[in-house]
Each structure stands twice: as structure tokens, then as C-alpha cells.
Amino acid sequence: MSLGVDMGQALFLQPPVAAGFEDEDHVAPLNQRVRMPHCRGAKEIYNIWSQSSATNLAVFYFFKTRKYCKFDVNDSQLRSRLGAFVYSIANDYYFTAIEDRALIPINPSRAVDNVGAGHVILVSTEREHKDPPLVHLWEYVCSFDPKTGKRQAEDKGIRPEKMRNCNDDGGIEKTS
């Protein structure tokens, strides 16, 4: 006696929630880079993440573009999936691991081989704060506006003068 249920559809499981990066209402698929569905800042995201019990996930966080990609560390094909993801972006991005609240620059091989449960890897297009390495990187990460994704100005009271066309003597006319 058949109930007319396709067992492939009946066994669909929702991926685990990457706390802080997403909510129960907006759960992204595993192994795919997606845009964040909310407007939390980096500090709030990391605090929620570190207090969560979802220890079977690792997340790559593209903080400048407000995107992330989560991986299930219990996946039997984890290293293959991580390798495909990391090496596809390795020429254009840098990786920084957050381990015990310390920021540690890592190479692509380490991002694949040593990622474990609960890890967050910051992904950026530039090695921020080179002299000395990674000084104030966390403050830099947190300086991006959670709504716009743009970096907040250092001093909000000062606006640079607007620049306009070149005048006849080769100078630039300034407008305020």
C-alpha cells in the first residue's frame, strides 16, 4: 500500500542555523555564499555566535559585503567542499581566523585543513592594518555600518569638501 509520498521530499531537513548570521526565519543553505538577512553589526553577530550551542558549524564571514558561507563540520565531504570554496576565492581574498578571541591570519590551506566547529573566518579583499600586522582589525571589522555595509566615518562631525570640475587654470573648483 503506497501513501503517495516521495521519500526524497519527505526527508528534506532544514540546515542548522548559524546564530548571529541568520535567524530561524531566514536559514541559508550550507556551502553557499549568501547575503545576511538582517542588520546586525559584527560585534553583535560574534556575541550571538559565541553564545550559541550550534557547535557543528564553521562560518566564513565576508564582513565588507555582509555575506557569509556556513559549513557543517560533520559533513563527510567537508574538506572537499571547503577546498572547492576556499581555493575558488583564494586569489582575491585574505583569511583571518578568530581563535580564543585572537585574530590570526591564515593561508588558504590552513583555512581548509584546520577549520573546526565554532570557527569564524573573516574574509577580506585586503590585508588590513599591515603595520604592525592586524592592529585594530576587530575595530575595523566593527566599523562597517550594519545597514549600509559601508565603513563609518572616523569623525562624523567633519565632512570633506565636495570636489567639482577643473577650472581654466588647472585647479579644482571646490563646492561646499
Order of alpha helices (4+ residues) and beta strands (2+ residues): alpha-beta-alpha-beta-beta-alpha-beta-beta-alpha-beta-alpha-beta-beta
